[in-house]
Amino acid sequence: SIEQGQLEQADRELQQARALEPKNGEVDYLAGVIAQRWQRNDSALAYYTRACEKAPAELPYVLARAEMLVAVDRRAEALSLLLDKMAYFENSATIRDAVGQLLSQDGKHAEAVMQLRHASILAPDEQGIREHLALATYYAGYYREAAHIIERLMADEKYAARADLLSALGECRMQLGLFREARESFETAAQHDPSSPAIWL
């Protein structure tokens, strides 16, 4: 019912499921999904929290709870939750990626790079994680490493026309003294996003 967008019907079915099996964390998790679709973030957080309490070993429940904590402007709690759970899910690239993104958003780019490097090792084929690592290394000032990662990313046609990545690559090359290559990166970025004053500057 959720997948078909029949949320009211799904909500009724979950209420029946909760009556039959009140200790089932999946029921609360799915109820949280519905509340989130209805943009009732406080209710979604309450459901995800109960799901985590009933099934603490389910990583999707932890990630959903952290996402809602961020949505209700409780970022510090979200980061604390993920850090507490990281030892339990030590081989999960997903949780390290989430921690890295939160750290980077808080301006702690060097700490973010450590987490995202580990995530990239655990999931070497996940381009999304590699993108997060590329930007974190760039903002941390690790320009040589960032340039290398961005160049590898842009070999994928999905990323080849990204003006933000091209601009970051240009900045890296400029910091490394590769001015001709930097200019080429900026010119290509400007072709893809001609309305950006920052790229033209």
GILIN-V216008 format. One line per field, one symbol per residue. psi: psi as a letter, one per 30 degrees, with the letter a starting at -180 (. if undefined). A space follows every 10 residues. Layout:
psi->???
This chain:
psi->eefggieeee eeeeeeeeee ifgjfeeeee eeeeeeeghi eeeeeeeeee eeefifgjee eeeeeeeeee eghheeeeee eeeefeeehf gjeeeeeeee eeeefggiee eeeeeeeeee eeiffjeeee eeeeeeeeff gieeeeeeee eeeffkffff gjeeeeeeee eeeefggiee eeeeeeeeee efifgjeeee .
